[in-house]
Amino acid sequence: MLPCNVILYEANEQTTTVAVVKPSAAMSMIENKALEAVAHTVENSLQRVFDDVS
């Protein structure tokens, strides 16, 4: 399981903030090339979702 943290919070009454922790950054501490490739794939998917909601 990859750490794919997505954080949503209401900054004020008119603003909701969305933050995404990049899986590649989280997995950079683990020197595993197979996980690194998966992390980049997941990161690309998360980026598309993030772009759609922003």
SULRAFEN-V851617 format. One record per backbone hydrogen bond with DSSP energy under -1.0 kcal/mol. NH is the residue of the N-H (numbers start at 1). CO is the residue of the C=O. If there is no record, write none. Layout:
# SULRAFEN-V851617
NH_CO ; NH_CO
This chain:
# SULRAFEN-V851617
4_2 ; 7_19 ; 9_17 ; 11_15 ; 12_15 ; 17_9 ; 19_7 ; 21_5 ; 26_22 ; 27_23 ; 30_27 ; 32_30 ; 36_32 ; 37_33 ; 38_34 ; 39_35 ; 40_36 ; 41_37 ; 42_38 ; 43_39 ; 44_40 ; 45_41 ; 46_42 ; 47_43 ; 48_44 ; 49_45 ; 50_46 ; 51_47 ; 52_48 ; 53_49 ; 54_50
